[in-house]
Amino acid sequence: MPKREVIETTAGQVAAELASRGIRPDERVTVTIKPEQDLLALGRKESRARVVAAGLSDAQLDRLIEEARAEVQPTLG
């Protein structure tokens, strides 16, 4: 069984990377797609760090988030 290997490359270079490793075009491979960053998670992490640095507690942050959600959600009814 061939060894597992992680290759980081662009979508356009996948075939060339496989060929450079001697993998024939008719061989089966598994490709995992992973975006560069999860921007939403990164934004949340950075925002939380700023809030904590400003001296707010998690409870205060949660309250601010709920208030903001209430402001932007349309009124149902």
mmCIF file of the N, C-alpha and C atoms, coordinates in Angstrom:
data_MODEL
# 
_entry.id   MODEL 
# 
loop_
_atom_site.group_PDB 
_atom_site.id 
_atom_site.type_symbol 
_atom_site.label_atom_id 
_atom_site.label_alt_id 
_atom_site.label_comp_id 
_atom_site.label_asym_id 
_atom_site.label_entity_id 
_atom_site.label_seq_id 
_atom_site.pdbx_PDB_ins_code 
_atom_site.Cartn_x 
_atom_site.Cartn_y 
_atom_site.Cartn_z 
_atom_site.occupancy 
_atom_site.B_iso_or_equiv 
_atom_site.pdbx_formal_charge 
_atom_site.auth_seq_id 
_atom_site.auth_comp_id 
_atom_site.auth_asym_id 
_atom_site.auth_atom_id 
_atom_site.pdbx_PDB_model_num 
ATOM 1   N N  . MET A 1 1  ? 0.845   -1.176 0.000   1.00 0.00 ? 1  MET A N  1 
ATOM 2   C CA . MET A 1 1  ? 0.000   0.000  0.000   1.00 0.00 ? 1  MET A CA 1 
ATOM 3   C C  . MET A 1 1  ? 0.891   1.239  0.000   1.00 0.00 ? 1  MET A C  1 
ATOM 4   N N  . PRO A 1 2  ? 0.632   2.198  -0.890  1.00 0.00 ? 2  PRO A N  1 
ATOM 5   C CA . PRO A 1 2  ? 1.431   3.419  -0.926  1.00 0.00 ? 2  PRO A CA 1 
ATOM 6   C C  . PRO A 1 2  ? 1.246   4.220  0.358   1.00 0.00 ? 2  PRO A C  1 
ATOM 7   N N  . LYS A 1 3  ? 2.262   4.992  0.698   1.00 0.00 ? 3  LYS A N  1 
ATOM 8   C CA . LYS A 1 3  ? 2.171   5.799  1.907   1.00 0.00 ? 3  LYS A CA 1 
ATOM 9   C C  . LYS A 1 3  ? 1.220   6.981  1.699   1.00 0.00 ? 3  LYS A C  1 
ATOM 10  N N  . ARG A 1 4  ? 0.635   7.442  2.798   1.00 0.00 ? 4  ARG A N  1 
ATOM 11  C CA . ARG A 1 4  ? -0.217  8.632  2.733   1.00 0.00 ? 4  ARG A CA 1 
ATOM 12  C C  . ARG A 1 4  ? 0.688   9.849  2.705   1.00 0.00 ? 4  ARG A C  1 
ATOM 13  N N  . GLU A 1 5  ? 0.242   10.855 1.984   1.00 0.00 ? 5  GLU A N  1 
ATOM 14  C CA . GLU A 1 5  ? 1.050   12.053 1.845   1.00 0.00 ? 5  GLU A CA 1 
ATOM 15  C C  . GLU A 1 5  ? 0.120   13.259 1.746   1.00 0.00 ? 5  GLU A C  1 
ATOM 16  N N  . VAL A 1 6  ? 0.494   14.341 2.392   1.00 0.00 ? 6  VAL A N  1 
ATOM 17  C CA . VAL A 1 6  ? -0.274  15.581 2.310   1.00 0.00 ? 6  VAL A CA 1 
ATOM 18  C C  . VAL A 1 6  ? 0.455   16.502 1.352   1.00 0.00 ? 6  VAL A C  1 
ATOM 19  N N  . ILE A 1 7  ? -0.283  17.022 0.383   1.00 0.00 ? 7  ILE A N  1 
ATOM 20  C CA . ILE A 1 7  ? 0.279   17.927 -0.609  1.00 0.00 ? 7  ILE A CA 1 
ATOM 21  C C  . ILE A 1 7  ? -0.520  19.224 -0.544  1.00 0.00 ? 7  ILE A C  1 
ATOM 22  N N  . GLU A 1 8  ? 0.144   20.323 -0.314  1.00 0.00 ? 8  GLU A N  1 
ATOM 23  C CA . GLU A 1 8  ? -0.538  21.617 -0.353  1.00 0.00 ? 8  GLU A CA 1 
ATOM 24  C C  . GLU A 1 8  ? -0.200  22.285 -1.676  1.00 0.00 ? 8  GLU A C  1 
ATOM 25  N N  . THR A 1 9  ? -1.238  22.592 -2.450  1.00 0.00 ? 9  THR A N  1 
ATOM 26  C CA . THR A 1 9  ? -1.036  23.184 -3.763  1.00 0.00 ? 9  THR A CA 1 
ATOM 27  C C  . THR A 1 9  ? -2.294  23.905 -4.186  1.00 0.00 ? 9  THR A C  1 
ATOM 28  N N  . THR A 1 10 ? -2.261  24.526 -5.328  1.00 0.00 ? 10 THR A N  1 
ATOM 29  C CA . THR A 1 10 ? -3.454  25.179 -5.862  1.00 0.00 ? 10 THR A CA 1 
ATOM 30  C C  . THR A 1 10 ? -4.274  24.167 -6.650  1.00 0.00 ? 10 THR A C  1 
ATOM 31  N N  . ALA A 1 11 ? -5.529  24.481 -6.859  1.00 0.00 ? 11 ALA A N  1 
ATOM 32  C CA . ALA A 1 11 ? -6.412  23.583 -7.610  1.00 0.00 ? 11 ALA A CA 1 
ATOM 33  C C  . ALA A 1 11 ? -5.859  23.323 -9.017  1.00 0.00 ? 11 ALA A C  1 
ATOM 34  N N  . GLY A 1 12 ? -5.295  24.340 -9.610  1.00 0.00 ? 12 GLY A N  1 
ATOM 35  C CA . GLY A 1 12 ? -4.780  24.204 -10.964 1.00 0.00 ? 12 GLY A CA 1 
ATOM 36  C C  . GLY A 1 12 ? -3.539  23.333 -11.073 1.00 0.00 ? 12 GLY A C  1 
ATOM 37  N N  . GLN A 1 13 ? -2.871  23.090 -9.958  1.00 0.00 ? 13 GLN A N  1 
ATOM 38  C CA . GLN A 1 13 ? -1.628  22.325 -9.986  1.00 0.00 ? 13 GLN A CA 1 
ATOM 39  C C  . GLN A 1 13 ? -1.773  20.891 -9.480  1.00 0.00 ? 13 GLN A C  1 
ATOM 40  N N  . VAL A 1 14 ? -2.992  20.463 -9.140  1.00 0.00 ? 14 VAL A N  1 
ATOM 41  C CA . VAL A 1 14 ? -3.195  19.120 -8.580  1.00 0.00 ? 14 VAL A CA 1 
ATOM 42  C C  . VAL A 1 14 ? -2.682  18.038 -9.518  1.00 0.00 ? 14 VAL A C  1 
ATOM 43  N N  . ALA A 1 15 ? -3.073  18.065 -10.765 1.00 0.00 ? 15 ALA A N  1 
ATOM 44  C CA . ALA A 1 15 ? -2.664  17.020 -11.711 1.00 0.00 ? 15 ALA A CA 1 
ATOM 45  C C  . ALA A 1 15 ? -1.146  16.980 -11.868 1.00 0.00 ? 15 ALA A C  1 
ATOM 46  N N  . ALA A 1 16 ? -0.524  18.142 -11.937 1.00 0.00 ? 16 ALA A N  1 
ATOM 47  C CA . ALA A 1 16 ? 0.935   18.181 -12.083 1.00 0.00 ? 16 ALA A CA 1 
ATOM 48  C C  . ALA A 1 16 ? 1.623   17.615 -10.840 1.00 0.00 ? 16 ALA A C  1 
ATOM 49  N N  . GLU A 1 17 ? 1.101   17.932 -9.661  1.00 0.00 ? 17 GLU A N  1 
ATOM 50  C CA . GLU A 1 17 ? 1.680   17.399 -8.418  1.00 0.00 ? 17 GLU A CA 1 
ATOM 51  C C  . GLU A 1 17 ? 1.576   15.880 -8.377  1.00 0.00 ? 17 GLU A C  1 
ATOM 52  N N  . LEU A 1 18 ? 0.424   15.342 -8.758  1.00 0.00 ? 18 LEU A N  1 
ATOM 53  C CA . LEU A 1 18 ? 0.251   13.893 -8.764  1.00 0.00 ? 18 LEU A CA 1 
ATOM 54  C C  . LEU A 1 18 ? 1.181   13.232 -9.783  1.00 0.00 ? 18 LEU A C  1 
ATOM 55  N N  . ALA A 1 19 ? 1.262   13.812 -10.962 1.00 0.00 ? 19 ALA A N  1 
ATOM 56  C CA . ALA A 1 19 ? 2.132   13.258 -12.001 1.00 0.00 ? 19 ALA A CA 1 
ATOM 57  C C  . ALA A 1 19 ? 3.599   13.289 -11.557 1.00 0.00 ? 19 ALA A C  1 
ATOM 58  N N  . SER A 1 20 ? 3.999   14.346 -10.861 1.00 0.00 ? 20 SER A N  1 
ATOM 59  C CA . SER A 1 20 ? 5.395   14.438 -10.411 1.00 0.00 ? 20 SER A CA 1 
ATOM 60  C C  . SER A 1 20 ? 5.727   13.368 -9.375  1.00 0.00 ? 20 SER A C  1 
ATOM 61  N N  . ARG A 1 21 ? 4.717   12.794 -8.761  1.00 0.00 ? 21 ARG A N  1 
ATOM 62  C CA . ARG A 1 21 ? 4.914   11.722 -7.789  1.00 0.00 ? 21 ARG A CA 1 
ATOM 63  C C  . ARG A 1 21 ? 4.714   10.342 -8.414  1.00 0.00 ? 21 ARG A C  1 
ATOM 64  N N  . GLY A 1 22 ? 4.555   10.313 -9.736  1.00 0.00 ? 22 GLY A N  1 
ATOM 65  C CA . GLY A 1 22 ? 4.432   9.047  -10.443 1.00 0.00 ? 22 GLY A CA 1 
ATOM 66  C C  . GLY A 1 22 ? 3.047   8.430  -10.384 1.00 0.00 ? 22 GLY A C  1 
ATOM 67  N N  . ILE A 1 23 ? 2.050   9.206  -10.033 1.00 0.00 ? 23 ILE A N  1 
ATOM 68  C CA . ILE A 1 23 ? 0.677   8.700  -9.974  1.00 0.00 ? 23 ILE A CA 1 
ATOM 69  C C  . ILE A 1 23 ? 0.063   8.832  -11.363 1.00 0.00 ? 23 ILE A C  1 
ATOM 70  N N  . ARG A 1 24 ? -0.369  7.716  -11.896 1.00 0.00 ? 24 ARG A N  1 
ATOM 71  C CA . ARG A 1 24 ? -0.947  7.703  -13.244 1.00 0.00 ? 24 ARG A CA 1 
ATOM 72  C C  . ARG A 1 24 ? -2.325  8.361  -13.244 1.00 0.00 ? 24 ARG A C  1 
ATOM 73  N N  . PRO A 1 25 ? -2.756  8.913  -14.366 1.00 0.00 ? 25 PRO A N  1 
ATOM 74  C CA . PRO A 1 25 ? -4.076  9.554  -14.445 1.00 0.00 ? 25 PRO A CA 1 
ATOM 75  C C  . PRO A 1 25 ? -5.249  8.612  -14.171 1.00 0.00 ? 25 PRO A C  1 
ATOM 76  N N  . ASP A 1 26 ? -5.044  7.284  -14.372 1.00 0.00 ? 26 ASP A N  1 
ATOM 77  C CA . ASP A 1 26 ? -6.141  6.347  -14.133 1.00 0.00 ? 26 ASP A CA 1 
ATOM 78  C C  . ASP A 1 26 ? -6.159  5.791  -12.702 1.00 0.00 ? 26 ASP A C  1 
ATOM 79  N N  . GLU A 1 27 ? -5.189  6.173  -11.868 1.00 0.00 ? 27 GLU A N  1 
ATOM 80  C CA . GLU A 1 27 ? -5.169  5.731  -10.470 1.00 0.00 ? 27 GLU A CA 1 
ATOM 81  C C  . GLU A 1 27 ? -6.157  6.562  -9.646  1.00 0.00 ? 27 GLU A C  1 
ATOM 82  N N  . ARG A 1 28 ? -6.791  5.884  -8.677  1.00 0.00 ? 28 ARG A N  1 
ATOM 83  C CA . ARG A 1 28 ? -7.735  6.584  -7.804  1.00 0.00 ? 28 ARG A CA 1 
ATOM 84  C C  . ARG A 1 28 ? -6.978  7.265  -6.671  1.00 0.00 ? 28 ARG A C  1 
ATOM 85  N N  . VAL A 1 29 ? -7.375  8.498  -6.363  1.00 0.00 ? 29 VAL A N  1 
ATOM 86  C CA . VAL A 1 29 ? -6.814  9.256  -5.248  1.00 0.00 ? 29 VAL A CA 1 
ATOM 87  C C  . VAL A 1 29 ? -7.967  9.923  -4.503  1.00 0.00 ? 29 VAL A C  1 
ATOM 88  N N  . THR A 1 30 ? -7.717  10.333 -3.293  1.00 0.00 ? 30 THR A N  1 
ATOM 89  C CA . THR A 1 30 ? -8.691  11.100 -2.517  1.00 0.00 ? 30 THR A CA 1 
ATOM 90  C C  . THR A 1 30 ? -8.138  12.502 -2.337  1.00 0.00 ? 30 THR A C  1 
ATOM 91  N N  . VAL A 1 31 ? -8.950  13.484 -2.637  1.00 0.00 ? 31 VAL A N  1 
ATOM 92  C CA . VAL A 1 31 ? -8.538  14.879 -2.504  1.00 0.00 ? 31 VAL A CA 1 
ATOM 93  C C  . VAL A 1 31 ? -9.410  15.518 -1.436  1.00 0.00 ? 31 VAL A C  1 
ATOM 94  N N  . THR A 1 32 ? -8.779  16.167 -0.466  1.00 0.00 ? 32 THR A N  1 
ATOM 95  C CA . THR A 1 32 ? -9.511  16.898 0.563   1.00 0.00 ? 32 THR A CA 1 
ATOM 96  C C  . THR A 1 32 ? -9.385  18.383 0.267   1.00 0.00 ? 32 THR A C  1 
ATOM 97  N N  . ILE A 1 33 ? -10.506 19.059 0.225   1.00 0.00 ? 33 ILE A N  1 
ATOM 98  C CA . ILE A 1 33 ? -10.509 20.486 -0.070  1.00 0.00 ? 33 ILE A CA 1 
ATOM 99  C C  . ILE A 1 33 ? -10.584 21.247 1.246   1.00 0.00 ? 33 ILE A C  1 
ATOM 100 N N  . LYS A 1 34 ? -9.601  22.095 1.476   1.00 0.00 ? 34 LYS A N  1 
ATOM 101 C CA . LYS A 1 34 ? -9.552  22.881 2.700   1.00 0.00 ? 34 LYS A CA 1 
ATOM 102 C C  . LYS A 1 34 ? -9.264  24.332 2.320   1.00 0.00 ? 34 LYS A C  1 
ATOM 103 N N  . PRO A 1 35 ? -10.231 25.232 2.535   1.00 0.00 ? 35 PRO A N  1 
ATOM 104 C CA . PRO A 1 35 ? -9.974  26.634 2.223   1.00 0.00 ? 35 PRO A CA 1 
ATOM 105 C C  . PRO A 1 35 ? -8.806  27.169 3.048   1.00 0.00 ? 35 PRO A C  1 
ATOM 106 N N  . GLU A 1 36 ? -8.188  28.221 2.577   1.00 0.00 ? 36 GLU A N  1 
ATOM 107 C CA . GLU A 1 36 ? -7.066  28.824 3.276   1.00 0.00 ? 36 GLU A CA 1 
ATOM 108 C C  . GLU A 1 36 ? -7.395  29.135 4.719   1.00 0.00 ? 36 GLU A C  1 
ATOM 109 N N  . GLN A 1 37 ? -8.548  29.763 4.957   1.00 0.00 ? 37 GLN A N  1 
ATOM 110 C CA . GLN A 1 37 ? -8.933  30.133 6.309   1.00 0.00 ? 37 GLN A CA 1 
ATOM 111 C C  . GLN A 1 37 ? -10.435 30.079 6.436   1.00 0.00 ? 37 GLN A C  1 
ATOM 112 N N  . ASP A 1 38 ? -10.877 29.801 7.619   1.00 0.00 ? 38 ASP A N  1 
ATOM 113 C CA . ASP A 1 38 ? -12.293 29.946 7.923   1.00 0.00 ? 38 ASP A CA 1 
ATOM 114 C C  . ASP A 1 38 ? -12.445 31.378 8.417   1.00 0.00 ? 38 ASP A C  1 
ATOM 115 N N  . LEU A 1 39 ? -12.822 32.278 7.513   1.00 0.00 ? 39 LEU A N  1 
ATOM 116 C CA . LEU A 1 39 ? -12.832 33.698 7.837   1.00 0.00 ? 39 LEU A CA 1 
ATOM 117 C C  . LEU A 1 39 ? -13.795 34.044 8.959   1.00 0.00 ? 39 LEU A C  1 
ATOM 118 N N  . LEU A 1 40 ? -14.931 33.366 9.030   1.00 0.00 ? 40 LEU A N  1 
ATOM 119 C CA . LEU A 1 40 ? -15.884 33.645 10.090  1.00 0.00 ? 40 LEU A CA 1 
ATOM 120 C C  . LEU A 1 40 ? -15.289 33.285 11.450  1.00 0.00 ? 40 LEU A C  1 
ATOM 121 N N  . ALA A 1 41 ? -14.686 32.123 11.552  1.00 0.00 ? 41 ALA A N  1 
ATOM 122 C CA . ALA A 1 41 ? -14.072 31.711 12.820  1.00 0.00 ? 41 ALA A CA 1 
ATOM 123 C C  . ALA A 1 41 ? -12.925 32.634 13.189  1.00 0.00 ? 41 ALA A C  1 
ATOM 124 N N  . LEU A 1 42 ? -12.141 33.022 12.206  1.00 0.00 ? 42 LEU A N  1 
ATOM 125 C CA . LEU A 1 42 ? -11.029 33.931 12.448  1.00 0.00 ? 42 LEU A CA 1 
ATOM 126 C C  . LEU A 1 42 ? -11.539 35.281 12.943  1.00 0.00 ? 42 LEU A C  1 
ATOM 127 N N  . GLY A 1 43 ? -12.599 35.788 12.329  1.00 0.00 ? 43 GLY A N  1 
ATOM 128 C CA . GLY A 1 43 ? -13.179 37.060 12.754  1.00 0.00 ? 43 GLY A CA 1 
ATOM 129 C C  . GLY A 1 43 ? -13.727 36.994 14.165  1.00 0.00 ? 43 GLY A C  1 
ATOM 130 N N  . ARG A 1 44 ? -14.399 35.895 14.483  1.00 0.00 ? 44 ARG A N  1 
ATOM 131 C CA . ARG A 1 44 ? -14.920 35.723 15.845  1.00 0.00 ? 44 ARG A CA 1 
ATOM 132 C C  . ARG A 1 44 ? -13.794 35.682 16.864  1.00 0.00 ? 44 ARG A C  1 
ATOM 133 N N  . LYS A 1 45 ? -12.741 34.966 16.546  1.00 0.00 ? 45 LYS A N  1 
ATOM 134 C CA . LYS A 1 45 ? -11.616 34.843 17.472  1.00 0.00 ? 45 LYS A CA 1 
ATOM 135 C C  . LYS A 1 45 ? -10.977 36.209 17.722  1.00 0.00 ? 45 LYS A C  1 
ATOM 136 N N  . GLU A 1 46 ? -10.746 36.959 16.670  1.00 0.00 ? 46 GLU A N  1 
ATOM 137 C CA . GLU A 1 46 ? -10.135 38.275 16.807  1.00 0.00 ? 46 GLU A CA 1 
ATOM 138 C C  . GLU A 1 46 ? -11.053 39.234 17.556  1.00 0.00 ? 46 GLU A C  1 
ATOM 139 N N  . SER A 1 47 ? -12.335 39.189 17.259  1.00 0.00 ? 47 SER A N  1 
ATOM 140 C CA . SER A 1 47 ? -13.294 40.064 17.936  1.00 0.00 ? 47 SER A CA 1 
ATOM 141 C C  . SER A 1 47 ? -13.363 39.749 19.423  1.00 0.00 ? 47 SER A C  1 
ATOM 142 N N  . ARG A 1 48 ? -13.420 38.472 19.748  1.00 0.00 ? 48 ARG A N  1 
ATOM 143 C CA . ARG A 1 48 ? -13.495 38.083 21.172  1.00 0.00 ? 48 ARG A CA 1 
ATOM 144 C C  . ARG A 1 48 ? -12.241 38.555 21.904  1.00 0.00 ? 48 ARG A C  1 
ATOM 145 N N  . ALA A 1 49 ? -11.088 38.438 21.292  1.00 0.00 ? 49 ALA A N  1 
ATOM 146 C CA . ALA A 1 49 ? -9.850  38.889 21.931  1.00 0.00 ? 49 ALA A CA 1 
ATOM 147 C C  . ALA A 1 49 ? -9.902  40.390 22.210  1.00 0.00 ? 49 ALA A C  1 
ATOM 148 N N  . ARG A 1 50 ? -10.455 41.151 21.286  1.00 0.00 ? 50 ARG A N  1 
ATOM 149 C CA . ARG A 1 50 ? -10.558 42.603 21.488  1.00 0.00 ? 50 ARG A CA 1 
ATOM 150 C C  . ARG A 1 50 ? -11.531 42.936 22.608  1.00 0.00 ? 50 ARG A C  1 
ATOM 151 N N  . VAL A 1 51 ? -12.630 42.208 22.668  1.00 0.00 ? 51 VAL A N  1 
ATOM 152 C CA . VAL A 1 51 ? -13.629 42.448 23.721  1.00 0.00 ? 51 VAL A CA 1 
ATOM 153 C C  . VAL A 1 51 ? -13.041 42.118 25.089  1.00 0.00 ? 51 VAL A C  1 
ATOM 154 N N  . VAL A 1 52 ? -12.330 41.003 25.179  1.00 0.00 ? 52 VAL A N  1 
ATOM 155 C CA . VAL A 1 52 ? -11.707 40.618 26.442  1.00 0.00 ? 52 VAL A CA 1 
ATOM 156 C C  . VAL A 1 52 ? -10.652 41.656 26.844  1.00 0.00 ? 52 VAL A C  1 
ATOM 157 N N  . ALA A 1 53 ? -9.889  42.128 25.857  1.00 0.00 ? 53 ALA A N  1 
ATOM 158 C CA . ALA A 1 53 ? -8.871  43.151 26.137  1.00 0.00 ? 53 ALA A CA 1 
ATOM 159 C C  . ALA A 1 53 ? -9.510  44.445 26.629  1.00 0.00 ? 53 ALA A C  1 
ATOM 160 N N  . ALA A 1 54 ? -10.742 44.705 26.208  1.00 0.00 ? 54 ALA A N  1 
ATOM 161 C CA . ALA A 1 54 ? -11.453 45.914 26.648  1.00 0.00 ? 54 ALA A CA 1 
ATOM 162 C C  . ALA A 1 54 ? -12.029 45.740 28.054  1.00 0.00 ? 54 ALA A C  1 
ATOM 163 N N  . GLY A 1 55 ? -11.914 44.535 28.612  1.00 0.00 ? 55 GLY A N  1 
ATOM 164 C CA . GLY A 1 55 ? -12.349 44.309 29.976  1.00 0.00 ? 55 GLY A CA 1 
ATOM 165 C C  . GLY A 1 55 ? -13.768 43.795 30.132  1.00 0.00 ? 55 GLY A C  1 
ATOM 166 N N  . LEU A 1 56 ? -14.398 43.374 29.033  1.00 0.00 ? 56 LEU A N  1 
ATOM 167 C CA . LEU A 1 56 ? -15.762 42.846 29.122  1.00 0.00 ? 56 LEU A CA 1 
ATOM 168 C C  . LEU A 1 56 ? -15.719 41.348 29.430  1.00 0.00 ? 56 LEU A C  1 
ATOM 169 N N  . SER A 1 57 ? -16.674 40.887 30.175  1.00 0.00 ? 57 SER A N  1 
ATOM 170 C CA . SER A 1 57 ? -16.763 39.463 30.496  1.00 0.00 ? 57 SER A CA 1 
ATOM 171 C C  . SER A 1 57 ? -17.460 38.714 29.363  1.00 0.00 ? 57 SER A C  1 
ATOM 172 N N  . ASP A 1 58 ? -17.399 37.390 29.420  1.00 0.00 ? 58 ASP A N  1 
ATOM 173 C CA . ASP A 1 58 ? -18.108 36.572 28.435  1.00 0.00 ? 58 ASP A CA 1 
ATOM 174 C C  . ASP A 1 58 ? -19.610 36.842 28.500  1.00 0.00 ? 58 ASP A C  1 
ATOM 175 N N  . ALA A 1 59 ? -20.140 37.012 29.708  1.00 0.00 ? 59 ALA A N  1 
ATOM 176 C CA . ALA A 1 59 ? -21.573 37.271 29.861  1.00 0.00 ? 59 ALA A CA 1 
ATOM 177 C C  . ALA A 1 59 ? -21.956 38.608 29.217  1.00 0.00 ? 59 ALA A C  1 
ATOM 178 N N  . GLN A 1 60 ? -21.112 39.602 29.395  1.00 0.00 ? 60 GLN A N  1 
ATOM 179 C CA . GLN A 1 60 ? -21.385 40.901 28.766  1.00 0.00 ? 60 GLN A CA 1 
ATOM 180 C C  . GLN A 1 60 ? -21.307 40.803 27.250  1.00 0.00 ? 60 GLN A C  1 
ATOM 181 N N  . LEU A 1 61 ? -20.331 40.060 26.760  1.00 0.00 ? 61 LEU A N  1 
ATOM 182 C CA . LEU A 1 61 ? -20.196 39.862 25.321  1.00 0.00 ? 61 LEU A CA 1 
ATOM 183 C C  . LEU A 1 61 ? -21.416 39.132 24.767  1.00 0.00 ? 61 LEU A C  1 
ATOM 184 N N  . ASP A 1 62 ? -21.851 38.073 25.446  1.00 0.00 ? 62 ASP A N  1 
ATOM 185 C CA . ASP A 1 62 ? -23.035 37.344 25.003  1.00 0.00 ? 62 ASP A CA 1 
ATOM 186 C C  . ASP A 1 62 ? -24.265 38.248 24.968  1.00 0.00 ? 62 ASP A C  1 
ATOM 187 N N  . ARG A 1 63 ? -24.406 39.132 25.965  1.00 0.00 ? 63 ARG A N  1 
ATOM 188 C CA . ARG A 1 63 ? -25.533 40.063 25.999  1.00 0.00 ? 63 ARG A CA 1 
ATOM 189 C C  . ARG A 1 63 ? -25.476 41.024 24.806  1.00 0.00 ? 63 ARG A C  1 
ATOM 190 N N  . LEU A 1 64 ? -24.294 41.538 24.510  1.00 0.00 ? 64 LEU A N  1 
ATOM 191 C CA . LEU A 1 64 ? -24.141 42.447 23.365  1.00 0.00 ? 64 LEU A CA 1 
ATOM 192 C C  . LEU A 1 64 ? -24.480 41.742 22.051  1.00 0.00 ? 64 LEU A C  1 
ATOM 193 N N  . ILE A 1 65 ? -24.068 40.490 21.926  1.00 0.00 ? 65 ILE A N  1 
ATOM 194 C CA . ILE A 1 65 ? -24.370 39.723 20.710  1.00 0.00 ? 65 ILE A CA 1 
ATOM 195 C C  . ILE A 1 65 ? -25.874 39.538 20.571  1.00 0.00 ? 65 ILE A C  1 
ATOM 196 N N  . GLU A 1 66 ? -26.543 39.178 21.658  1.00 0.00 ? 66 GLU A N  1 
ATOM 197 C CA . GLU A 1 66 ? -27.999 38.989 21.614  1.00 0.00 ? 66 GLU A CA 1 
ATOM 198 C C  . GLU A 1 66 ? -28.710 40.286 21.272  1.00 0.00 ? 66 GLU A C  1 
ATOM 199 N N  . GLU A 1 67 ? -28.252 41.405 21.816  1.00 0.00 ? 67 GLU A N  1 
ATOM 200 C CA . GLU A 1 67 ? -28.855 42.708 21.493  1.00 0.00 ? 67 GLU A CA 1 
ATOM 201 C C  . GLU A 1 67 ? -28.687 43.027 20.007  1.00 0.00 ? 67 GLU A C  1 
ATOM 202 N N  . ALA A 1 68 ? -27.502 42.749 19.482  1.00 0.00 ? 68 ALA A N  1 
ATOM 203 C CA . ALA A 1 68 ? -27.246 43.019 18.072  1.00 0.00 ? 68 ALA A CA 1 
ATOM 204 C C  . ALA A 1 68 ? -28.123 42.130 17.179  1.00 0.00 ? 68 ALA A C  1 
ATOM 205 N N  . ARG A 1 69 ? -28.281 40.880 17.572  1.00 0.00 ? 69 ARG A N  1 
ATOM 206 C CA . ARG A 1 69 ? -29.143 39.975 16.797  1.00 0.00 ? 69 ARG A CA 1 
ATOM 207 C C  . ARG A 1 69 ? -30.578 40.492 16.778  1.00 0.00 ? 69 ARG A C  1 
ATOM 208 N N  . ALA A 1 70 ? -31.043 40.934 17.934  1.00 0.00 ? 70 ALA A N  1 
ATOM 209 C CA . ALA A 1 70 ? -32.417 41.439 18.030  1.00 0.00 ? 70 ALA A CA 1 
ATOM 210 C C  . ALA A 1 70 ? -32.623 42.670 17.143  1.00 0.00 ? 70 ALA A C  1 
ATOM 211 N N  . GLU A 1 71 ? -31.579 43.492 17.032  1.00 0.00 ? 71 GLU A N  1 
ATOM 212 C CA . GLU A 1 71 ? -31.664 44.695 16.186  1.00 0.00 ? 71 GLU A CA 1 
ATOM 213 C C  . GLU A 1 71 ? -31.769 44.378 14.708  1.00 0.00 ? 71 GLU A C  1 
ATOM 214 N N  . VAL A 1 72 ? -31.110 43.320 14.277  1.00 0.00 ? 72 VAL A N  1 
ATOM 215 C CA . VAL A 1 72 ? -31.064 43.034 12.840  1.00 0.00 ? 72 VAL A CA 1 
ATOM 216 C C  . VAL A 1 72 ? -32.104 42.035 12.374  1.00 0.00 ? 72 VAL A C  1 
ATOM 217 N N  . GLN A 1 73 ? -32.698 41.302 13.293  1.00 0.00 ? 73 GLN A N  1 
ATOM 218 C CA . GLN A 1 73 ? -33.713 40.327 12.894  1.00 0.00 ? 73 GLN A CA 1 
ATOM 219 C C  . GLN A 1 73 ? -35.018 41.042 12.571  1.00 0.00 ? 73 GLN A C  1 
ATOM 220 N N  . PRO A 1 74 ? -35.645 40.658 11.482  1.00 0.00 ? 74 PRO A N  1 
ATOM 221 C CA . PRO A 1 74 ? -36.936 41.276 11.151  1.00 0.00 ? 74 PRO A CA 1 
ATOM 222 C C  . PRO A 1 74 ? -38.010 40.871 12.158  1.00 0.00 ? 74 PRO A C  1 
ATOM 223 N N  . THR A 1 75 ? -38.925 41.748 12.371  1.00 0.00 ? 75 THR A N  1 
ATOM 224 C CA . THR A 1 75 ? -40.028 41.449 13.269  1.00 0.00 ? 75 THR A CA 1 
ATOM 225 C C  . THR A 1 75 ? -40.976 40.489 12.584  1.00 0.00 ? 75 THR A C  1 
ATOM 226 N N  . LEU A 1 76 ? -41.291 39.406 13.254  1.00 0.00 ? 76 LEU A N  1 
ATOM 227 C CA . LEU A 1 76 ? -42.207 38.422 12.694  1.00 0.00 ? 76 LEU A CA 1 
ATOM 228 C C  . LEU A 1 76 ? -43.622 38.715 13.176  1.00 0.00 ? 76 LEU A C  1 
ATOM 229 N N  . GLY A 1 77 ? -44.580 38.522 12.298  1.00 0.00 ? 77 GLY A N  1 
ATOM 230 C CA . GLY A 1 77 ? -45.958 38.684 12.753  1.00 0.00 ? 77 GLY A CA 1 
ATOM 231 C C  . GLY A 1 77 ? -46.834 39.371 11.854  1.00 0.00 ? 77 GLY A C  1 
# 
